[in-house]
Amino acid sequence: MTKALISVTGLDTTGIIARVATRLAEMNINILDITQTILGGYFTMMMVVDLDGAHMEFSAIDEALQSVRDEMKMAIHIQRMDIFDAMHRI
């Protein structure tokens, strides 16, 4: 299973989780774990996702999230979980 970590941050507004989850579903990306909170009016969310169903290159997935970034005015970052894990083992 190829996993990735997606972080979403920005000003809180209605529909952030729904919009991000919908875009991921459109790419056949499964959400494995999710946590979110609101800190002083700022929305923060971390998601662990399974990329195996996407049948797209990693860079294409990141590019496909651009429409959500623009529409919601959010910072959305995606990184491979194996790289994330390796960085935090050092």
Number of C-alpha atoms within 10 A of each C-alpha: 8 11 18 21 20 19 19 19 20 18 16 17 12 8 10 21 14 10 14 17 16 14 16 19 14 10 17 16 20 17 18 11 11 14 10 14 13 13 10 8 11 12 18 20 17 18 18 20 22 19 22 13 13 17 12 12 10 15 9 11 18 14 11 14 17 15 11 17 18 11 9 19 15 19 15 21 14 19 15 16 17 12 12 12 10 9 9 7 7 5
